Amino acid sequence: MSRGSDAGDTERGLVRRRRWTGAAVTCAATALALVHVLFPELSIDSTAVALLVIALVPWLGDLFHSIELPGGARLEYRRLEERIGAAEERATRLDQQVDGAAATARVALAAANGPDLEDRRGTEDDASWAAGALERLVTEYAQVRERMPSSSLRTARQERIFGEMLKVAPRVPGFDTDAMLASEKPGERLAALARLYTEPDPAKLEVLLDAAAREELPFLLYWCANTTDRLLSGTAADTDSVPVGLVRRLRTRLAEVPGGSDRARSLRRVLRRLDPSDPPSSDGG
């Protein structure tokens, strides 16, 4: 079924609901009128009326924007509901943005506290040590994924490993980012992202986009999108040359991840950089 027909079904459903709500209100008012005619001695004070209206408010939202109560009190039910919903949505977006910034900060801290190679720069031993250190980090990442269940603790360990890779990967000579990004080993793919994150290369834009379009692991997809976004924001990458089919694959990948997740927000930022005319999503990501 097409999106247009879905929207039409939704609109028809809302119309039917309004009609039934209106009919129910009419029946209730008619019943009250009959009670008043048959039992004129029955006294109903303003407090009873007010309580009755309050009880009906949730059912009248589709009919009225506001309801006047005895004594001039005004209930802006639908508008209040919309304001509460908007406030909750803004709070959710803020929490998500803070989480994303915190993840980047933790990785930066891990990089700052990682092995200091300054005193080894330019030596043959430096290259050999960096290659060995990177291999150990690749192995450690695989072990963390294998031995630890998905949790905030595992994510913290992964962030620490990635932070250390940021310092080690640029020192490894002959680093083949294309091959590493296509590797079946997730640790090697993460190492390639660390290399491109520290040394953005416009020539690798399509390789990164392709990697993001097929990456299944949430942590790797998040940093793949972040690395691509960093490249697009800091270099003169030729976005016009990106194949339409590749952008379409990236949109398909975005549709497959939870809409409110950090990786979804990062993917949306990348897509908007590729196509500035792309309208922002409702979650502000």
Residue, then its C-alpha position, 0 to 999 in steps of 0.5 A: m500500500s502506498r504512503g498516500s493511501d495510508a494517509g487517506d486511511t488515517e484521515r478517514g479514521l480520524v473523521r469517523r472517530r470525530r463523528w462517533t465522538g460527536a454522536a456520543v456527546t449529542c446522546a449524552a446531552t439529550a439524555l441529560a435534557l430528558v432527565h431535566v424534563l422528567f425530574p425537574e426537582l433534581s438539582i445539579d449544581s455548578t460543581a457537578v457540571a464542572l466535574l462532568v465536563i472534566a470527565l469528558v475532556p479526554w473524549l472531546g479533544d478531537l472536537f474542541h481546542s478549549i472548553e469554558l467551565p463555569g466560573g470562567a476557568r479555561l481548559e486548553y486540553r489539546r494545546l496543553e497536550e501538544r505543548i507537553g508532547a513538544a517539551e518531551e520531544r525537545a528533552t529527548r533530543l537534548d538527551q540524545q545530543v548530550d549522549g553523542a557529545a559524551a561518547t566523542a569526549r570519552v574517546a578523546l579522553a582515551a586517546a589523550n591517555g593512550p600510549d605516548l609515541e612522541d619520543r618514538r617518532g621517525t624511528e624504525d622501531d616506532a613503525s614496528w611498535a605501532a603496528g604491533a600495538l594496533e594488532r593487539l587493539v584489533t584482537e582486544y576489540a574482537q575479544v570484548r565483543e565476544r566475551m561481553p554482553s551488550s551493555s554500557l560497560r562494553t561500549a565504554r571498553q570499545e570507546r577506550i579501544f577506539g581512542e587508543m587506535l586514534k593515536v596508533a593507527p596514523r603511525v602504521p606504515g602502508f596502512d590500506t584503509d580500503a582493505m581494512l574497511a572491507s575486512e571481515k574482522p570488526g577490529e580491522r574495520l574500526a582501525a580503518l575508521a580511526r585512521l580516517y578519523t585522524e587523517p580525513d581523506p576526501a578521496k576515501l569519501e565513497v569508500l566510507l559511504d559504502a562502508a556505512a551503507r553495509e555496516e551492521l554493528p551499531f558501534l562501528l556504524y556510529w563511528c563510520a557515520n561520524t568519520t564520514d561527517r568529519l570528513l565532509s565538514g572539514t575537507a573539500a570532498d566532491t559530494d557531486s560525484v557521489p553515485v545516486g545509487l550509493v546515496r540511496r543505499l545509505r538512505t535504506r540503511l538509515a531506515e533500518v536503524p532506530g530513528g532516535s539512535d545516535r547512529a541514525r542522527s549521524l547518518r542523517r547529518v551525512l545525508r544532509r551534507l550530501d544533499p543540503s536540500d534534504p529537509p531535517s527530520s522531526d527529531g532534529g537529528 
